[in-house]
Structures are given as structure tokens and as C-alpha cells.
């Protein structure tokens, strides 16, 4: 499933997709926090009687934003994803396995490891698009980039099936009726 940033941010939406065992590539905002390395849980001393604490204590560890991670990244690769009317479409991409850090300050454990894919066209001063993808760990950078760029085909199919409507196909392709958040 390829979804734009309007759906990619809510953790509940990602969790629903995971529960349904659906593969996804979700567009997200650059300020989302991630763990580049799995954080270490710091064990607190038991407070005496009762259950041991279940909340995670991260101590001084802090996640980084997607933008911070992308700006420090090395190893950007130029990838072509399809031929357009004026030649090949291409851009620079970088990917890494990360863990989203949603609500870490509330003691929530780190989320499952996923791919972070970032697009940074050479003509731009900073990265332009960010995606979280739950594809297998052995998925190539080329495959991740092509998956995130497949929306064009969906929009073309919708436009051909409904040629009398200008923007309805874009609105319809962004609706997922099964989601109840």
C-alpha cells in the first residue's frame, strides 16, 4: 500500500496496517522522530511492593528527526524509476533501517524496525520526501524507490476510468475505507 503523508503520521494507522499484515510505504513529515540504533532500556530500581515497572526508561537517549538523519546521511544513490515523456525520471535516494519513536517520552517501547526512505533531488537544498516502509530487511534501495513512486500509475488508471472528472480520482485514491482510527 502506498499512502501520502496525510495517512503516514498517525501511529494508529501504521499499527492497523501491521495488524492486518499489509505491506506499506507511507509518506511522512520530516519532523517525525526515529531511533537510528535500537535504544537501550534503562532498568529502574523496584519501588518495593507491587508489579515491576512496564514503562520504558530511555535515560539520556533521544531520538532524531527524519530531517536530522537525512542531513547527516552518506551514500545517496541516484535511481531511475520509469521513463517519462521527456526521458527517464530520476532522483537521489537514501535508506536505513530505523525504529519510529512515537511517544517515547511517555515510556512507550520502540516500534518495530522499518525502512526509512528519503528522496533528495540534486536541485533541492534539502530532502523533499520521507517514507516509512515495512518491506523485508533485504529489500533493495531501487525497489523501495520504485514502490514509493508507483502512485503515478494509480492516478493514471483512475483518470482513465473517470475521464469526466478532473480531481475526483485524486481524492478517491487517498481514501481507505477500512481504516477506523
C-alpha positions in Angstrom: 0.0 0.0 0.0 1.4 3.4 -1.0 -0.1 6.3 1.1 0.8 10.0 1.2 1.8 12.0 4.3 -1.8 12.6 5.3 -2.0 9.0 6.5 1.6 8.2 7.3 1.9 10.1 10.5 -0.7 8.6 12.8 0.8 5.7 14.6 -2.6 4.1 15.0 -2.9 3.8 11.2 0.5 2.1 10.9 -0.4 -0.3 13.7 -3.7 -1.2 11.9 -1.8 -2.0 8.7 0.7 -4.1 10.7 -2.2 -6.0 12.4 -3.7 -6.8 9.0 -0.2 -7.9 7.8 -0.3 -5.4 5.0 2.9 -4.0 3.4 3.1 -0.3 3.2 5.1 2.7 2.1 3.8 5.7 4.0 4.8 9.3 3.2 5.6 11.1 6.5 6.6 14.6 7.6 10.3 15.5 8.3 9.8 16.1 12.0 8.8 12.5 12.9 11.2 11.1 15.5 13.2 7.9 14.9 15.8 5.7 16.6 18.7 5.2 14.2 20.0 2.4 16.6 17.8 0.4 18.9 17.6 2.3 22.2 18.7 0.6 25.4 16.2 0.2 28.1 17.4 1.5 31.4 16.1 -0.5 34.3 14.9 1.5 37.3 15.1 0.2 40.8 11.9 -1.6 42.0 9.9 0.7 44.2 9.2 -2.1 46.8 5.9 -4.0 46.6 3.8 -4.4 43.5 4.4 -5.1 39.9 7.7 -4.1 38.3 7.5 -1.0 36.1 6.4 -1.7 32.5 7.2 1.7 31.0 10.5 2.2 29.2 13.1 4.5 30.7 15.4 5.9 28.0 17.5 7.9 30.3 19.5 10.5 28.2 18.9 8.8 24.9 16.9 10.9 22.5 15.6 10.1 19.0 16.4 12.3 16.0 14.0 13.8 13.4 13.9 12.3 9.9 15.4 15.5 8.6 18.3 15.4 11.0 19.0 11.8 10.0 18.8 12.6 6.3 21.1 15.7 6.5 23.8 13.6 8.2 23.4 10.6 5.8 26.1 9.4 3.5 25.7 7.2 0.5 23.0 8.8 -1.5 22.3 6.9 -4.8 20.7 8.2 -8.0 17.8 5.9 -9.0 15.7 5.9 -12.1 12.1 4.6 -11.6 10.4 5.0 -15.0 10.6 6.6 -18.4 8.6 9.8 -18.8 7.7 11.8 -21.8 11.0 13.7 -21.6 13.3 10.9 -20.7 14.0 8.9 -17.5 12.7 10.2 -14.2 15.4 10.0 -11.5 16.3 11.4 -8.1 18.7 10.7 -5.3 17.6 8.4 -2.5 19.0 7.1 0.8 17.5 4.4 3.1 18.2 2.9 6.5 16.5 0.6 8.9 15.1 2.6 11.8 12.5 2.4 14.6 9.8 5.2 14.9 9.9 6.7 18.4 6.3 7.7 18.8 5.5 8.8 22.4 8.9 7.6 23.8 8.7 10.3 26.4 5.6 8.6 27.9 7.6 5.3 28.3 6.3 3.6 25.2 8.6 0.9 23.8 10.3 1.5 20.4 8.2 0.5 17.4 9.1 -2.4 15.1 12.1 -1.8 12.8 11.1 -0.5 9.3 12.8 1.2 6.3 13.2 4.9 6.2 13.5 6.1 2.6 14.4 9.7 1.8 14.3 11.5 -1.5 16.6 14.4 -2.1 16.7 15.7 -5.7 20.1 17.2 -6.5 18.5 20.5 -7.5 16.9 21.0 -4.0 18.7 22.5 -0.9 17.3 19.7 1.4 15.4 16.4 1.3 11.9 16.7 -0.1 10.1 13.4 0.7 10.3 10.9 3.5 8.7 7.4 3.7 8.4 4.6 6.3 8.1 1.2 4.6 7.7 -2.2 6.3 9.2 -4.2 3.4 11.6 -7.0 4.3 15.1 -6.2 5.5 16.6 -7.4 2.3 14.6 -5.1 0.1 16.9 -3.1 -2.2 17.1 0.7 -2.4 15.9 0.6 -6.0 12.9 -1.5 -5.1 12.0 0.9 -2.2 12.2 3.9 -4.5 10.1 2.3 -7.2 7.4 1.3 -4.7 7.1 4.9 -3.4 7.0 6.3 -7.0 4.2 3.9 -8.1 1.4 6.4 -7.3 1.6 7.8 -10.8 0.3 4.6 -12.2 -2.7 4.6 -9.8 -3.6 8.2 -10.7 -3.3 7.4 -14.4 -5.6 4.4 -14.1 -8.1 6.4 -12.1 -8.1 9.3 -14.6 -8.7 6.8 -17.5 -11.6 5.2 -15.7 -13.3 8.5 -15.0 -12.3 11.0 -17.7 -15.1 13.4 -17.0 -13.9 14.3 -13.5 -10.8 16.5 -13.0 -9.8 15.9 -9.3 -12.2 13.2 -8.1 -9.7 10.5 -8.9 -7.1 12.1 -6.7 -9.5 12.3 -3.8 -10.7 8.7 -4.3 -7.2 7.3 -4.3 -6.5 8.9 -0.9 -9.4 7.2 0.8 -9.0 4.0 2.7 -12.5 2.9 3.9 -11.3 0.1 6.1 -9.4 2.4 8.5 -11.2 3.2 11.7 -9.0 5.4 13.8 
